[in-house]
Amino acid sequence: MDTKERILREGTALFKKYGVRSVTMDDIARELSISKKTIYQFFKDKDEVVTLAMKDFIEQEKEEYAALIDVKNAVEELALITKCILEDLDDINPSLIFDLQKYHPKAWAIIKEFQNNFLRKAVVRNIENGIKEGIFRDGLDPEVLAVLRVQQIHMACDNQLFPLDKFSIYDTHMKLFDHYINGIVTEKGKEYYNNFLRQIDIPTTNHY
Amino acid sequence: MDTKERILREGTALFKKYGVRSVTMDDIARELSISKKTIYQFFKDKDEVVTLAMKDFIEQEKEEYAALIDVKNAVEELALITKCILEDLDDINPSLIFDLQKYHPKAWAIIKEFQNNFLRKAVVRNIENGIKEGIFRDGLDPEVLAVLRVQQIHMACDNQLFPLDKFSIYDTHMKLFDHYINGIVTEKGKEYYNNFLRQIDIPTTNHY
């Protein structure tokens, strides 16, 4: 791994743990035992580190989702994607999401673009498959429900809708997902879902 | 009805039919056979007409909802509130919603405030009642789902999420409502819902 990559990896790790505002360029340099000057050889400013770190992070997410090809059915796929999202949230200090929204619009735009485009399309395909498999209800509109699902993910991270002092992002996300899936499954799908939830290890509470 | 009220009623009617941008102060004056000067005796400008007209409209909505006290159960209440919303949407040119969002933030804020406060609280109570009645699932979080329901209403009217050239606000709203209710009902609640849908006359397509 070259120095630029190491800086991005370390930046991502620190941002996830403490949010963006609390992490200085000095902190990143110290963790890597390099000088701050070295960081500025590769990055114009902190915003650039944040933006490229989030870009990196999204690329890894895409790879993780692409690896979910070998699933048994649409319920399993949906639950596994949600498990990925929940594990990410479990790993992330809510300050990161808050700081990105407020102070790093470029980085936040990358995440929203991923959700509105890549993730939305994945949900459309998932619904189409589920209907074919008879585990999602007939007559669902995949385009409308995919927008809903992605908006649910935005919502859970929206501090104005769900203030962090009253709601946990992780917990809200779980509840919205549970509602989403109950809203689309047939009886057969509901059985799969309940069984599958017991098999996979979705943590029910998170660190934050 | 005094002249000011007549202007607001006529304004509301015209805005509903054509949106805000296409309706001039001259149009309102002509419909009422009064002079434009008379309108300006009561209102500073068009934005004030729009804002007060929407305020009026929201007051009527609140009365309509308050009249829904005598319902049999939470499913019936939810379906009747949704019928009100759908009938409003059926009555409204989508341009009105678009114009308010874009050009009349004060009037739009009144509508959002109604949804985020009055309507959200009504949904919380509805969920609590439904759980007690055994027709909504145990373990639902009323606060989280009420935010979701109100956001669904905003979503359906959001031209960026559901572009008007591809989606109908009315149709999107119907689909999101159907998903919402399927996501919360027990088996018993689902039966009520399907029966009740047949009884009340929710139009399945609208004028726009």
Contacts between the chains, C-beta under 8 A, distances in Angstrom:
chain1	res1	chain2	res2	distance
A	137	B	182	7.4
A	140	B	175	8.0
A	140	B	179	7.7
A	141	B	175	5.1
A	143	B	167	7.9
A	144	B	162	7.4
A	144	B	167	7.2
A	144	B	172	5.6
A	144	B	175	4.8
A	144	B	176	6.8
A	145	B	175	7.5
A	145	B	179	6.3
A	147	B	155	7.1
A	147	B	161	5.3
A	147	B	162	6.7
A	148	B	152	7.1
A	148	B	155	7.0
A	148	B	176	6.2
A	148	B	179	6.7
A	151	B	151	6.8
A	151	B	155	5.8
A	151	B	161	6.9
A	152	B	148	7.1
A	155	B	147	7.1
A	155	B	148	7.0
A	155	B	151	5.8
A	161	B	147	5.3
A	161	B	151	7.0
A	162	B	144	7.4
A	162	B	147	6.7
A	167	B	143	7.9
A	167	B	144	7.2
A	172	B	144	5.6
A	175	B	140	8.0
A	175	B	141	5.1
A	175	B	144	4.8
A	175	B	145	7.5
A	176	B	144	6.9
A	176	B	148	6.2
A	179	B	140	7.7
A	179	B	145	6.3
A	179	B	148	6.7
A	179	B	180	7.9
A	179	B	183	4.1
A	179	B	184	6.9
A	180	B	179	7.9
A	180	B	183	6.7
A	182	B	137	7.4
A	182	B	182	7.0
A	182	B	183	4.5
A	182	B	184	7.5
A	183	B	179	4.1
A	183	B	180	6.7
A	183	B	182	4.5
A	183	B	183	3.2
A	184	B	179	6.9
A	184	B	182	7.5
